[in-house]
Amino acid sequence: MSDDAAQSKPASGTVPMDGRVNGPEAVPLEGGHHQQEALLKLAVGAIGIVFGDIGTSPLYAFRETFAGHHKLALDDAHILGVISLMFWSMMLVVTLKYVSIIMRADNKGEGGSFALLALINRSGTGPRRWSAGIVLLGVFATSLFYGDSMITPAVSVLSAVEGLEIVNSAFAGIVVPVALGILVFLFSIQRAGTNLVARFFGPIMLLYFTTIAVLGVHSIIQTPYILNALNPYWAFHFFMLSPIPAFLALGSVVLAVTGAEALYADMGHFGRVPIRVAWLFFVLPALILNYMGQGALLMRDPAALASPFYNLAPASLQLPMVALATLAAIIASQAVISGAFSVTQQAIQLGFMPRLRITHTSASTAGQIYIPLINWGLMVMVILLVLTFQTSSNLTAAYGIAVTGAMFIDNVLLTVLLFHLWKWPRWVSIPLLTVFYLVDGAYFASNLTKVPDGGWFPLLIGFIAFTLLTTWARGRKLMQDRLRESAMPIPVFVASAANSAVRVAGTAIFMTSASDGVPHALLHNLKHNKVLHERVVLLTVNIADVPVVPEDKRYKIDDLGHGFFRLVLKYGFMEEADVPAALAQVQDCGQSFKMMETSFFLARQTLLPSARPGMAIWREKIFAWMLRNAESAMEFFRLPTNRVVELGSQVEI
């Protein structure tokens, strides 16, 4: 990574203050036949991608509440209490908090922690002293996601394959090898893209949710008393009956809402309305019916606790259920892997990570990307998790703390939204936030009790990711500040060089992250080669706080005189910075750009850790290591390989 090839910090802008969706808000609910058909297609697509994580929770969430590390008595009061907690958690956390409120906070159609952070960052409202803390919280929420993205594939696939033990106990010895084989296969096909198989995700998940709903209804009919769990009285009664066990049980109950953030993060792919429709009218009822069916089953047969999910099905259908649940787990894992790619791309564009190799796996869909380093890193960690924990029950001890931590941080970001961006009345905001803080705080506190049993893992991954993200952002700023200190003013350089330097034919483009000052590559080139090209372009790639920048606002150009130009290319944080493609659109910079007559000059800095104030020496060494291993600016910006010249220099930070 070099200063002259780095993207500049996000540009400022304006923000809507009413919480409405500004981007591709999918389809209105009312309208003609074509609108309803389009809405249905998007809703089915959302079911196939967005709800995989939360949809596979019935495999283990209810079971772990009774058979996990903090076991509960299998009586009617406890079963009704747990089901009631799960139902009202899905209503408060998923339906009210995420689907009804947070999904209003789109950033030009995109959702997720980074999109929300960028939205708040560019608003320019609220106490300025909050800005640094809010940014750090948003970055930490993203860091926790990496720990979650390692656990989700492991626990989902492992819990699905464990159904083989229910079919026949002789299969117990092959559960881990089969799960590992599926996971290795899943990560191995990422480089080829999932465009061909993704079209089947929606129908498969439709079949999965329909099946678990039907099995749930069949069980409820046999024991209709379970319907009492819809009354919140049983949730409160659970805490009055067994306060400490009920608090500890929250650590497993929250597994029923893992994946809630995916509804917000994937909003850019499907729009707000299709996700809401899919959740309210299909996914939520299917999940509630299945959980209640599992509860009804345990009321009739406590021995079914070994796997209430699979025991809902008749013995003759259990093997097909294992196959269907495994497909659902694979789809859930795929969604998490794709989410990790997307979050990483956003982190790179927003300046929190060094450039990495990004491959586009679809010519028609820009959002389908593949990042080798992230893919293989996730695969190694997932395999280690499966080999270390062996069972989904052990893994659930590590699951939950990252999710609840991120949910709690989302409350802080939501506080800023309600009070400073949307300016909701306090009589509405304060009661809502109080409920969210109490619920998420209780879940997070309960999950802290699982730290010794495995909860330490996502926290460790989160802190490592947080350290790397913040070290890169801080080191990059320090490096740019040091280079700016010694930079020569552009007007002085242009006036001096125009009269003294020898000019040669062609175009020279010097990439720089700074909006002022002469790029170091230009100074080094003039110093060593003693010449300037007829046309010299100082090029800055600027990443905005919006997902996509319109083509008519792609570039801005200033004529500095004497054949010098300042060109700024602007991209959204979800876009790929294709510099040659953008240059082909530039028409007001003299003659058009011809790649065979254009040379790109990049500066590659070598960092020298020093005792100067700024960062601790150990962080400077980490930053220098990240800088050395960053993807080449030539490949990242898709520059022609035979037209690039790199000039090196040393910088102390």
C-alpha positions in Angstrom: 0.0 0.0 0.0 1.4 3.4 -0.9 0.3 6.8 0.0 0.0 7.9 -3.7 -2.1 4.9 -4.5 -4.3 5.0 -1.5 -7.9 6.1 -1.6 -8.6 9.3 0.2 -10.9 9.4 3.2 -14.7 9.4 2.6 -16.2 12.6 1.3 -18.8 14.5 3.2 -22.4 14.8 2.1 -25.9 15.2 3.3 -28.2 12.7 4.9 -32.0 12.2 4.9 -33.4 13.1 8.3 -36.7 11.1 8.2 -35.5 7.5 8.2 -36.9 6.8 4.7 -35.2 4.5 2.2 -33.4 6.5 -0.5 -31.9 3.7 -2.5 -33.6 1.0 -4.6 -36.6 0.6 -2.3 -37.8 -2.5 -4.0 -41.5 -2.6 -4.8 -44.6 -1.0 -3.3 -47.0 -3.4 -1.8 -49.9 -2.0 -3.8 -50.0 -1.6 -7.5 -50.4 -3.7 -10.5 -50.0 -7.4 -11.1 -46.4 -6.9 -12.3 -45.4 -5.1 -9.1 -46.8 -7.9 -7.0 -45.1 -10.5 -9.1 -41.8 -8.6 -8.7 -42.3 -8.3 -5.0 -43.0 -12.0 -4.7 -39.8 -12.9 -6.6 -37.7 -10.6 -4.4 -39.3 -12.0 -1.3 -38.5 -15.6 -2.4 -34.9 -14.5 -3.2 -34.7 -13.0 0.3 -35.9 -16.2 1.9 -33.1 -18.0 0.1 -30.3 -15.7 1.1 -31.3 -13.5 4.1 -33.0 -16.0 6.4 -30.6 -18.9 6.3 -28.9 -18.2 9.6 -32.0 -17.5 11.7 -33.8 -20.3 9.8 -31.4 -23.0 10.9 -31.6 -22.0 14.5 -34.4 -24.5 15.3 -31.8 -27.2 14.7 -30.1 -26.4 18.1 -31.6 -23.4 19.9 -34.5 -25.0 21.7 -32.5 -28.2 22.5 -29.6 -26.3 24.0 -31.8 -24.3 26.3 -32.7 -27.6 28.1 -29.7 -29.8 27.4 -26.8 -27.3 27.2 -24.3 -26.2 29.8 -27.1 -24.9 32.1 -29.8 -27.6 32.0 -33.4 -26.9 32.8 -36.1 -29.1 34.3 -38.3 -30.6 31.5 -41.7 -29.6 32.9 -44.6 -27.6 31.4 -43.8 -24.4 33.1 -40.2 -24.3 31.9 -41.1 -25.3 28.4 -43.8 -22.7 28.1 -41.4 -20.1 29.6 -38.7 -20.8 27.1 -41.0 -20.8 24.1 -42.6 -17.6 25.3 -39.1 -16.0 25.6 -38.2 -17.1 22.1 -41.5 -15.8 20.7 -41.3 -12.4 22.3 -37.5 -12.1 21.5 -38.3 -12.6 17.9 -41.1 -10.0 18.1 -39.0 -7.4 20.0 -35.5 -7.9 18.6 -36.2 -9.0 15.1 -39.6 -7.7 14.2 -39.6 -4.4 16.1 -36.0 -3.4 16.3 -34.5 -4.6 13.1 -37.4 -5.0 10.6 -39.5 -2.1 11.7 -36.9 0.5 12.9 -33.3 -0.1 11.9 -34.1 -1.1 8.4 -35.3 2.5 7.9 -31.7 3.5 8.2 -30.5 2.6 4.8 -27.4 4.3 3.2 -28.6 4.8 -0.4 -30.2 1.4 -0.2 -27.4 -0.4 1.6 -27.5 -1.8 5.2 -25.0 -3.2 7.6 -22.7 -1.8 10.3 -20.4 -0.1 7.9 -23.2 1.4 5.9 -24.9 2.6 9.1 -21.5 4.0 10.3 -20.9 5.8 7.1 -24.5 7.2 7.3 -23.9 8.6 10.8 -20.4 9.8 9.9 -21.5 12.0 7.1 -24.5 13.4 8.8 -22.6 16.2 10.5 -25.1 16.4 13.3 -24.9 15.6 17.0 -22.1 16.2 19.5 -18.8 16.0 17.8 -17.2 14.3 20.8 -19.3 11.3 20.0 -17.8 10.8 16.5 -14.6 8.9 17.4 -16.4 6.7 19.9 -19.2 5.9 17.5 -16.7 5.0 14.8 -14.9 2.7 17.1 -18.1 1.0 18.2 -19.1 0.5 14.6 -15.7 -1.0 13.8 -15.9 -3.3 16.8 -19.4 -4.5 15.8 -17.9 -5.3 12.4 -14.9 -7.0 14.1 -17.3 -9.3 16.1 -18.9 -10.3 12.8 -15.7 -12.0 11.7 -15.9 -14.2 14.8 -19.5 -14.9 14.1 -18.8 -15.8 10.5 -16.4 -18.5 11.6 -18.8 -20.1 14.1 -22.0 -19.9 12.0 -20.9 -22.4 9.2 -19.4 -24.7 11.8 -22.5 -24.9 14.1 -25.1 -24.9 11.3 -23.5 -27.7 9.2 -22.5 -29.7 12.2 -26.0 -29.5 13.8 -27.6 -30.6 10.5 -25.3 -33.5 10.0 -25.8 -34.7 13.6 -29.2 -35.8 12.5 -27.5 -38.9 11.1 -27.1 -40.0 14.7 -30.9 -39.7 15.3 -31.5 -41.8 12.2 -29.0 -44.5 13.3 -26.6 -44.3 16.2 -24.1 -46.2 14.1 -23.5 -43.0 12.1 -22.1 -41.2 15.1 -18.5 -41.8 14.0 -18.9 -40.2 10.6 -20.7 -36.9 11.7 -17.5 -34.9 12.0 -15.8 -36.2 8.8 -19.0 -35.6 6.8 -19.4 -32.1 8.2 -15.7 -31.3 7.4 -16.1 -32.6 3.9 -19.2 -30.4 3.3 -17.4 -27.3 4.7 -14.3 -27.8 2.6 -16.4 -28.3 -0.5 -18.3 -25.2 0.3 -15.2 -23.0 0.6 -13.6 -24.6 -2.4 -16.3 -23.6 -4.8 -16.3 -19.9 -3.8 -13.7 -19.0 -6.4 -16.1 -20.2 -9.2 -18.9 -18.2 -7.8 -22.3 -19.4 -6.7 -24.4 -17.8 -9.5 -25.5 -21.1 -10.9 -26.6 -22.7 -7.7 -27.9 -19.5 -6.1 -31.1 -19.7 -8.2 -32.1 -22.9 -6.2 -31.6 -21.3 -2.8 -35.0 -19.7 -2.7 -37.0 -22.8 -3.6 -34.9 -25.0 -1.2 -35.5 -22.6 1.7 -39.2 -22.3 0.8 -39.4 -26.1 1.1 -37.4 -26.1 4.3 -39.5 -23.5 6.0 -42.8 -25.1 4.8 -41.6 -28.5 6.1 -40.6 -27.3 9.6 -43.9 -25.3 9.8 -46.0 -28.4 8.9 -44.1 -30.6 11.3 -44.7 -28.0 14.0 -48.4 -27.8 13.3 -48.7 -31.6 13.4 -47.1 -31.6 16.9 -49.2 -28.6 18.2 -52.4 -30.3 17.2 -51.5 -33.2 19.4 -50.7 -30.9 22.4 -52.6 -27.6 21.9 -51.7 -26.5 25.4 -48.4 -25.2 24.0 -50.3 -22.3 22.5 -50.4 -20.7 25.9 -46.7 -19.9 25.3 -47.8 -16.9 23.2 -48.9 -15.2 26.5 -45.9 -13.2 27.9 -47.1 -14.2 31.3 -45.2 -17.5 30.9 -41.9 -15.6 30.2 -42.3 -13.6 33.4 -43.4 -16.7 35.3 -40.3 -18.5 34.2 -38.1 -15.8 35.8 -40.2 -15.8 39.0 -40.1 -19.6 39.2 -36.4 -20.0 38.6 -34.6 -16.6 38.4 -31.0 -17.8 38.1 -31.7 -20.6 35.7 -33.9 -18.3 33.6 -31.1 -15.7 33.4 -28.6 -18.4 32.3 -31.1 -19.8 29.8 -31.1 -16.5 28.0 -27.6 -17.5 26.6 -29.3 -20.3 24.7 -32.6 -18.6 24.0 -30.8 -15.8 22.1 -29.7 -18.5 19.6 -33.3 -18.2 18.2 -32.6 -14.7 17.0 -29.0 -15.1 15.6 -29.0 -13.9 12.1 -31.3 -10.9 12.8 -28.5 -8.5 11.6 -28.5 -10.3 8.2 -31.9 -8.8 7.5 -30.4 -5.3 7.7 -27.1 -6.2 6.2 -28.6 -7.7 3.1 -31.2 -5.0 2.5 -29.2 -3.6 -0.4 -29.8 -6.8 -2.4 -33.5 -7.1 -2.0 -35.0 -3.9 -0.6 -36.8 -3.2 2.6 -40.3 -4.3 1.6 -39.5 -7.8 0.3 -37.5 -8.7 3.4 -40.3 -7.4 5.7 -43.0 -9.4 3.7 -40.9 -12.6 3.8 -40.3 -12.3 7.5 -43.7 -11.3 8.7 -45.8 -13.5 6.5 -43.6 -16.6 6.0 -40.4 -17.0 8.0 -41.6 -15.8 11.4 -44.8 -18.0 11.4 -42.7 -21.0 10.3 -40.1 -20.5 13.0 -42.8 -20.0 15.8 -44.8 -23.0 14.7 -41.6 -25.2 14.7 -40.4 -24.0 18.1 -43.9 -24.6 19.5 -44.0 -28.0 17.9 -40.7 -28.9 19.6 -42.1 -27.7 22.9 -45.3 -29.7 22.5 -43.2 -32.8 21.6 -41.1 -32.5 24.8 -44.4 -32.2 26.8 -45.4 -35.5 25.4 -42.0 -37.2 25.3 -39.1 -35.8 27.3 -36.8 -38.5 25.7 -37.0 -36.6 22.4 -34.7 -33.9 23.9 -31.7 -35.6 22.1 -33.0 -33.8 19.0 -36.5 -32.3 19.2 -36.0 -30.8 15.7 -35.5 -34.2 14.0 -37.8 -36.1 16.3 -40.7 -34.0 15.1 -40.5 -36.0 11.9 -41.7 -39.7 11.6 -38.8 -42.1 11.5 -39.3 -42.8 7.8 -38.8 -39.1 7.0 -35.9 -38.3 9.3 -33.2 -39.1 6.7 -34.8 -36.8 4.1 -35.0 -34.2 6.8 -31.3 -34.5 7.5 -30.7 -33.9 3.7 -33.0 -30.9 3.7 -31.6 -29.4 6.9 -28.0 -29.9 5.6 -28.9 -28.0 2.4 -30.4 -25.2 4.5 -27.3 -25.1 6.6 -25.1 -24.9 3.5 -27.2 -22.0 2.2 -26.9 -20.3 5.6 -23.2 -20.7 5.6 -23.0 -19.4 2.0 -24.8 -16.3 3.1 -22.4 -15.7 5.9 -19.3 -16.3 3.7 -20.7 -13.9 1.1 -21.4 -11.4 3.9 -17.7 -11.6 5.0 -16.6 -10.8 1.5 -19.0 -7.8 1.3 -18.0 -6.5 4.7 -14.3 -6.8 3.8 -14.8 -4.9 0.6 -16.5 -2.1 2.4 -13.7 -2.0 5.0 -11.1 -1.7 2.3 -13.0 1.1 0.5 -13.6 3.0 3.7 -10.0 2.9 4.7 -10.1 0.3 7.6 -8.2 -2.4 5.7 -5.4 -2.6 3.2 -6.1 -3.5 -0.3 -6.8 -7.3 -0.9 -7.2 -9.3 -4.1 -10.8 -9.2 -5.0 -12.2 -11.3 -7.9 -15.6 -10.8 -9.4 -17.4 -14.1 -10.0 -20.3 -12.8 -12.0 -20.2 -10.6 -15.1 -23.7 -9.4 -14.5 -23.9 -9.0 -10.7 -21.3 -6.6 -9.2 -22.0 -7.7 -5.7 -20.8 -11.3 -6.3 -17.1 -11.2 -5.3 -14.5 -13.5 -4.0 -11.6 -12.6 -1.7 -9.1 -15.5 -1.5 -7.4 -14.4 1.8 -10.8 -14.1 3.6 -12.1 -17.4 2.1 -9.2 -19.6 3.0 -8.7 -17.9 6.4 -12.4 -18.6 7.3 -12.1 -22.2 6.1 -9.0 -22.9 8.3 -10.7 -21.4 11.3 -14.0 -23.2 10.7 -12.2 -26.6 10.4 -10.3 -25.9 13.6 -13.5 -25.1 15.4 -15.2 -28.3 14.2 -12.1 -30.4 15.2 -11.8 -28.6 18.6 -15.4 -28.6 19.7 -16.6 -31.8 17.9 -20.3 -31.3 18.5 -22.8 -28.5 17.9 -23.7 -28.5 21.6 -20.1 -27.6 22.5 -20.0 -25.0 19.7 -23.1 -23.2 20.9 -21.1 -22.2 24.0 -19.0 -20.1 21.7 -22.0 -18.9 19.8 -24.1 -15.9 20.9 -21.7 -13.5 22.5 -20.5 -12.0 19.2 -24.2 -11.7 18.1 -25.4 -10.1 21.3 -22.4 -7.8 21.5 -23.1 -6.5 18.0 -26.8 -6.2 18.8 -26.0 -4.1 21.9 -23.7 -1.8 19.8 -26.5 -1.4 17.3 -28.5 0.0 20.1 -25.9 2.8 20.6 -25.9 3.5 16.9 -29.8 3.5 16.9 -29.7 6.0 19.8 -27.7 8.4 17.6 -30.2 7.8 14.7 -33.3 8.4 16.8 -32.1 11.5 18.7 -29.8 13.3 16.2 -30.6 12.2 12.7 -34.3 11.4 12.7 -35.2 13.5 15.8 -38.0 11.2 16.9 -40.0 12.5 19.9 -38.4 11.6 23.2 -41.7 10.1 24.5 -41.3 7.5 21.6 -37.5 7.1 21.6 -36.8 6.7 25.3 -39.3 3.8 26.0 -38.2 2.0 22.8 -34.5 2.3 23.6 -35.1 1.3 27.2 -36.7 -1.9 26.1 -33.9 -2.6 23.6 -31.1 -1.9 26.0 -32.8 -4.1 28.7 -33.4 -7.0 26.4 -30.0 -6.9 24.6 -28.2 -6.1 27.8 -29.7 -9.2 29.5 -28.8 -11.4 26.6 -25.2 -10.1 26.5 -24.8 -10.5 30.2 -26.1 -14.0 30.1 -23.7 -14.9 27.3 -20.8 -13.6 29.3 -21.2 -16.6 31.5 -20.3 -18.7 28.5 -16.8 -17.1 28.0 -14.9 -19.9 29.8 -16.7 -22.6 27.8 -16.0 -21.2 24.4 -17.3 -17.6 24.3 -13.7 -16.4 24.5 -13.2 -17.5 20.8 -15.4 -14.9 19.1 -14.2 -12.2 21.5 -10.6 -13.1 20.7 -11.2 -12.9 17.0 -13.1 -9.7 17.5 -10.3 -8.0 19.4 -7.7 -9.2 16.8 -9.8 -7.9 13.9 -10.5 -4.6 15.8 -6.8 -4.1 16.4 -5.9 -4.7 12.8 -8.7 -2.4 11.5 -7.9 0.5 13.8 -4.2 0.1 13.4 -4.5 0.3 9.6 -6.8 3.3 9.8 -4.5 5.1 12.3 -1.3 4.2 10.5 -2.6 5.3 7.2 -3.6 8.7 8.5 -0.2 9.2 10.2 1.6 8.2 7.0 -0.4 10.7 5.0 0.2 13.4 7.6 4.0 12.8 7.5 4.0 13.0 3.7 1.9 16.1 3.7 4.4 17.8 6.0 7.1 17.7 3.4 4.9 18.2 0.3 5.5 21.2 -2.0 2.5 23.4 -2.9 1.2 22.6 -6.4 1.1 26.2 -7.8 4.8 26.7 -6.8 5.8 23.4 -8.4 3.8 24.0 -11.6 5.2 27.5 -12.1 8.8 26.3 -11.5 8.7 23.1 -13.5 6.9 24.6 -16.5 9.8 26.9 -17.2 12.8 24.6 -16.3 11.9 21.0 -17.0 12.2 19.3 -20.4 8.8 18.1 -21.7 8.4 14.8 -23.6 5.4 13.5 -25.5 2.7 11.5 -23.8 0.6 11.5 -20.6 1.8 10.8 -17.1 -0.7 10.0 -14.4 0.6 10.3 -10.8 -1.8 8.7 -8.3 -2.0 10.5 -5.0 -4.3 10.3 -2.0 -3.8 13.9 -1.0 -5.9 16.7 -2.4 -3.1 19.2 -2.1 0.7 19.0 -2.4 2.9 17.5 -5.1 2.9 13.7 -5.2 6.2 12.2 -4.1 6.3 10.0 -7.2 6.3 13.2 -9.3 9.1 14.7 -7.4 11.2 11.5 -7.6 10.5 11.1 -11.3 11.7 14.7 -12.0 14.7 14.3 -9.8 15.9 11.1 -11.4 14.7 11.4 -15.0 14.9 15.2 -15.5 11.8 15.3 -17.7 8.0 16.0 -17.6 5.4 14.7 -19.9 3.4 17.0 -22.1 0.3 16.2 -20.0 0.6 15.6 -16.3 -2.5 14.4 -14.4 -2.6 14.3 -10.6 -5.2 11.5 -9.9 -7.0 10.9 -6.6 -9.4 8.1 -6.1 -12.0 9.3 -3.6 -14.3 6.8 -1.8 -17.6 8.4 -0.8 -19.9 7.6 2.2 -22.5 6.2 -0.2 -22.7 2.7 -1.8 -22.8 3.9 -5.4 -21.8 7.2 -7.1 -23.9 8.2 -10.2 -21.9 8.1 -13.4 -22.5 11.8 -14.0 -20.7 12.6 -10.7 -17.9 10.1 -11.4 -15.1 12.7 -11.9 -14.1 16.3 -11.3 -11.2 17.9 -13.2 -9.3 21.2 -12.6 -6.9 22.7 -15.1 -3.8 23.8 -13.2 -2.2 25.3 -16.3 1.0 24.4 -18.2 -0.3 21.0 -19.1 -1.1 20.0 -15.4 -4.5 18.7 -14.4 -6.0 17.7 -11.1 -8.5 14.8 -11.6 -10.6 13.3 -8.8 -12.5 10.0 -9.4 -15.3 9.3 -7.0 -16.6 5.8 -6.2 -19.1 4.4 -3.6 -17.9 2.0 -1.0 -19.7 -0.9 -2.7 -18.1 -0.2 -6.1 -14.9 -1.4 -7.8 -12.4 1.4 -8.6 -11.7 0.7 -12.3 -9.5 3.6 -13.2 -9.0 2.9 -17.0 -12.7 2.6 -17.5 -13.3 5.9 -15.7 -10.5 7.7 -17.7 -12.3 6.6 -20.9 -15.2 8.8 -19.9 -13.1 11.9 -19.2 -13.5 14.3 -22.2 -12.5 17.7 -20.8 -8.8 17.1 -20.1 -7.3 17.9 -23.5 -7.3 14.9 -25.8 -8.8 11.6 -24.8 -6.7 9.1 -22.8 -5.0 6.4 -24.8 -3.6 3.7 -22.6 -0.6 3.0 -24.9 0.4 6.6 -24.6 -0.2 6.9 -20.9 2.2 6.0 -18.0 1.0 5.5 -14.5 3.4 6.5 -11.7 2.9 5.0 -8.2 4.8 5.6 -5.0 5.5 2.6 -2.8 6.5 3.6 0.7 8.6 1.6 3.1 7.6 2.2 6.7 10.3 2.8 9.3 8.9 2.4 12.8 10.1 5.3 15.0 9.7 6.7 18.5 7.7 9.7 17.1 4.4 10.2 18.8 1.5 8.6 17.0 1.3 4.9 17.6 3.0 2.3 19.8 6.0 0.7 18.2 4.3 -2.7 18.1 1.3 -1.2 16.2 3.7 0.5 13.8 5.3 -2.8 13.1 1.9 -4.4 12.4 1.0 -1.5 10.1 4.3 -1.9 8.2 3.6 -5.6 7.8 0.1 -4.9 6.5 1.5 -2.3 4.1 4.1 -4.8 2.7 1.4 -7.4 2.1 -1.3 -5.1 0.6 -2.5 -5.8 -2.9 -0.7 -3.9 -5.5 -2.3 -0.6 -6.5 -1.8 -1.6 -10.1 -4.1 -4.7 -9.8 -6.5 -3.1 -7.3 -7.2 -0.1 -9.7 -7.0 -2.4 -12.7 -4.1 -0.5 -14.3 -2.5 -1.9 -17.4 0.5 -3.9 -16.2 2.9 -2.7 -19.0 2.1 1.0 -18.3 3.0 1.3 -14.6 6.2 2.7 -13.0 6.7 2.3 -9.2 9.0 4.7 -7.3 10.0 3.8 -3.7 10.7 6.0 -0.7 11.0 5.6 3.1 8.7 7.2 5.6 8.9 7.4 9.4 5.6 7.4 11.4 
